[in-house]
Amino acid sequence: MAKNSAEVKAVNNMVYGSYAAIFACLAISNFVIIPVPLNLIVTATAIVYVGSHSSIKLLEKPELNADGTPKDGEREVLTQADAYKFPIIGSCALFGLYIVFKFLDKDLVNLLLAIYFSVIGMFTIGSTVDPIIHKFIKSEKKYGTAFTLPYLGNIDLTFTPSELVSLILGTAFAGLYFKTKHWALNNLMGISFCVQGLAKISIGSYKIGAILLAGLFVYDVFWVFGTEVMVTVAKSFDGPIKLLFPRAFATGDEKAQFSMLGLGDIVIPGIFIALLLRFDAVQAGVKNFSSLSVFPKPYFHSGIVAYMLGLGATVFVMYYFNAAQPALFYLVPACLGVSMLVALVKKEVSVLFAYSEEEEEKEDKKSDATKKKQ
């Protein structure tokens, strides 16, 4: 019992230590220039670590509404069809933004985007900081109300004290971002988008993950190396679609200089690594689907190391050639290659490819449909 308690404490320390690393880098960077490679790798890896552990709850049966239907926003499971379509949809969206910035007033476009991201960020920041706030405000008592509206379905406006405090903080930070567009607030919103994406999106299976990563590998290489589109949109889009890492503070004559990392370079490999963590949990027979559950994590830990090495390679080549790099060009082979290597060593290749969360989602939907008929 004492050993298990110590292991839980160690996991707890790693998760909250990752939160601390994220916010420490964010805060310190306002006063001291942290070397970009260190800042970028620590921040991105810590985000993946936190988000992956939050995603363990995806293994639970979804919480149901009173009528037996799954609550909205509980989880999103990608299918194989989604994986094939994702690079195409992403390309259309990217090129669409490129055209918009080419022919419309950039200030107006960025104003509309700022309004949109500020509203979304209010809730995502609140959801991201809630686990930390809950450490201090532990009451689970619910306040508010829930009701049903025609066409909209169930509306749940209940909240715990920690959720209310978190939402107030999220609203304050989102409002400050809209007013100031400060790079640190941009990063705070971007970090919250990443953590919530990792916590709520499942790529369904290892096979689907491999298809998705391979497709986005081609997407990233084409739009970065083959055209000016990706770089133009990234520089024109004044919003939290990327994390900014200071290279030089503003002076009287010059603006501040930043290196950037797109949120996709965190979320896409991140949801794959999160799947590896859940696979580790299932292989270990975990029953308590908590972010603090203790179990062997060979695939996850290998994936985290691969992600760090991939980021390191990206930064090295970027500095060596002094040119923007498609991070997925390095991250995809690293993450896929290492996970396959672990499977080969453990003789679990067939087990890894057979693992699926997509089927569980289908079964849940069938069960819900059966309940409705009854």
N, C-alpha and C positions, 0 to 999 in steps of 0.2 A: 504493500500500500504506500509506504514511504517513497519507494522508488518511483511508482507511478505518479505520485504527487510531484516529485522532483522533475519528472519528464514533462508533465503538464506545465509546470512553472517555466521550464526551459522553452517550450513552444510559445507560451504566453510572452516571455521576454523577447523572443525572436520577432513575433508579430508586432508587438508594441515598440520594439527596437527599430523595426523597419519604418513604422510611423514616425518615430523620433528622427531617423536619418533623413526622411523626406522633408520634414518641416525644418530640421536644422540646416540642411543645404539651402532651402528656400530663404530662411531668415538670414543666415550668414552671408549669402550672396548679395544682399543689399548693402553690405558694408565692406566686404573683402572679396576680391576676385578669386574664386576657387578654380583651379585648373579645370578647363572644360571636360577633358576626358574623365577625370575623377567625379566631377559633379554630375555629368550625364550618366555614367555607368551606375553610380550609387543610387541616384534618384530613380532611374528607370527600373533597375533590378529590385529595389525596395517596393516600388509600385506593383510589380508582378508578384512579389512574395506576398504582400498584403492581399491583393485581389484574388490570388489563387486560393489562399486559405479561406477567404470569405466565400469562395465558390463551392466549398465542400457541402454547403447546405443545399446545393442543387441535387444532391443524391437523395434528399428527403422527398416524400410524397408532397406535392404542392398543397398549400393550405386552401381549403374550399370555402366558398360562400355558402350562405344558408340554403340556396337551391342546388347545391352540389357541384357547381361549376368552379373551376380554378380561379383564384383571385388574379386580376389583371396585374401585369408587371412582376409576377412571381418568378418567372424564368422564361427564357427564349431558347429553343433548341433548333439549331440549323440542320437542314436536311442536305442530302447529296445534291439535289437540284439547286438549293441555295448556294452551295459551294461553287457549282459550275457557273451560276449567274453572277456571283459577287464581283469578279473582275470586270465583267461587262458593264454592270450597273455602276461600279466605281469609276470606270473610264468615262461613261456618259456624264456622270455627275461632275467629274473633274474637268472635262472639256467644256461642259455647260458653264461652270464657274469661270473658266478661262475666257469664254466668249463674253460673259456678263462684265467681267473686269475690263475687257478690251473695248467694249462699246458703250457701257453705261458709266455714270458718274461713280467713281470709286467711293467717295465719301458717303453718298446715299446708300450704296450697297452695304458698306461696312456699318452704317447706322442701323439698318434693318437687321443685319446679322447680329449686331451687339444687343439689340432688344431681345431677339430670339434666344441667344446664348445666356443672357442674364436671367431670363425667366427659367430656363432649363437648369442653369447653374445653381439657382437658389435651392432647388430640391436635391440636386446631386451632391452639392457641398454639404447640405444638411444630413443626407444619408451617409456620407463618408465620415463625417466627424462624430456621428451618433455613437459608434462603439466606444470612442474615447470619452465622450460626455457620460455615457452610461456607466462607466467605471466609477464616476463620482455621484451620479444621480441614479440610484438603482431601482427606484420604484417602478413596478410594472403596471400600476393602476392606469386604466384607460379613461380618457376624457373625450368629449365630443360626441358625435353621432354618426350613424350610418343609415343610408336610405337608398331607394331605388327610383330612377327617373326613366320615363319612356325613351326608348332608343339609346340611352346612355348606359342603362343597366345599373349595377350596384355601385354606389358612391360611398366610399369609406373615408370619413373625416375624423376618425378616432386617432388619438395620439397619447403617448406616455409623456411624463414630464421631461425626460431626456430628449425625446423626439421634438418637443416644442422648443426647447432651448437650442437644439441643433438647427431647427428651421429658422429661428430668429438669427442665429449666426450666419447661416447660409444666405438669408435675405440681405443681411448687412454687407457681407463680402461681395455678393452679386451686385448690389447697388453701388458699392465703391468701385467695382470693376467698370461698370457702365459709365460712371462719372470720370474716372481717372485713366482707364485703360493701362494701368500700371502692369509691367511685365510680371511681377510676383503674383498679382491677382489673376492674371491670365493663366499662370502656371497652376495656381490653386484650383481654378475651375477645370483646367485640363487634367490635373491629377485626379480630381473627383470623377470626371467622365470615365477615365481609365479604370479606376477601382470599381465603379458601379458596373461598367461593361464586363469586366472580368468576373464579377460576383454573380451576374445574372444571365450571361450568355454561355450556352453549351454548344460546342461544335458537333455534338451528336455521337461521333465515334472517331477512332484514330484514323480510319480510312478517309472519312470526310475531312478531318483536319489536314491530312496530307494533300488531298485534292485542293483544298482552300489555299494552303500555303504555297503549293506549286503554281496555282493560277495567279496569286498575288505576287509571286516572285517574278513572273513574266511581266505582269502589270507594272510593277515598280521599276524594273530595268528599262522597259520600253519608254515610260513617261519621263524618266530622269535622264537616261542616256540618249534616247532617240529624239526627244523634243525639248522645247523650252517650257512646256505647259506646266509641269509639276512645280518647278522652281518659281515660275511667274506667279502661280496661284498662291504658293506658300508665302511669297514676299508681299503680295498684294492683299491677302486675306488678313485683316486686322482682327483676329479672334482666336479663341482658345482651341484651335485645331492642332496646335504644336506647343511644345515646351521650349522656353527660351532660357539660354544659359549665358550670362554676361561674360564677354571677353575683354571689354574695356568700358569704364564708366564714362558718362558724358562729361565733357569739359566745356569751357566757354565757347570754343570754336567747333567742336565736333559732337555729334550725337553718340549715344551709347552704342556699342557693338555687341551683337549676340550671335551665338551658334544656336541652331534649332534642331529639334527632333520631333517628327510628326507623331501624333497620337497613335496612328495606325502601326507605327513601328514598335509600339508598346502593347497595344491591344491585340493585334493579330498573333504575334508569337505568344503573347500572354495567355490567350484563351486556349492555345494548344498546350502550353505548360500547365495550365490549370486542369486541363483534362488528364494530363499525366499524373497530377496529384490525386485526382479522384480515382484514377485507375489503381494507384498505389493503395488507396483506402479500401477499395473493393477487394483487391488481392489480399489485403491483410484482414479481411472480414470485419471491418469496422462497423459497429452498430450505432454509435453515437456520432451523428454527422455534425460535429462542431468544429469551428476553426482551430480549437485547442486540442482536438483529438490527437492521441499519440499512436503512431504506427510507423513502420519502416517506409521510407520515401525514396527508393533508389532512382526511379524514373524522374521524379520531380527535382531532386537535388542535381541530377545529371543535366536536366533541362535548364535549370537556373545557371549552372556553370557554363553550359553551351551558349546561353543567351548573353552572359557577360563577355565571353570570348568573342562572340559575333559582334557585339557592340564595340569591343576593343578594336577589332579588325576594321570596322566601319570608320571609327575615329582616326585610326592610324593612316588609312588610305586617304581619308579626307584631308588630313594635314599634309601628307606627303605630296599629293597632287594639287593641293589647294583648290579643290573642286567638290561640289555637292555629290554625295554618294547615295545610291538606293540601299538603305539599310537592310531591307529584306533580301538583297543579293547575298549578304553574309549571314543573316539570322536564320533564314529558311534552311540552308544546308546544315548549319550548325545544330539546330533543334531537331530536324528530322534525322540527321545522321547519328547523333548521340543517342536518341531514343531507340533507334533501330539497333545500335551497338549494344545497348543495355539488354534489349530483348534477346539478341543473339547469345550474349553471355549467359543470361538466365534461362535460355531455351524456352522463351515465352512468345516467340514471334506470332504464332497462330492465335494465342490467347489475346495478345495485344490487338491484332487485327479483328478479332471477333468481338472485342469489347464495344458495347454500344449503349448510349443513353437515349438514342432516338427511339428505340423500341419501347423503352419505358414510357416515353412521352406518348407514343401511340396507344399503349395499353391504358394509360391514364385517361386518354380521350375516349377510348372504347368503353371504359368503365363508367365515365361520366354520362355517355350517351345511353348506356343501359339503365342507369339510375333515372334519367329523365323519362324513359319509356315506361318504367315501373311507376 
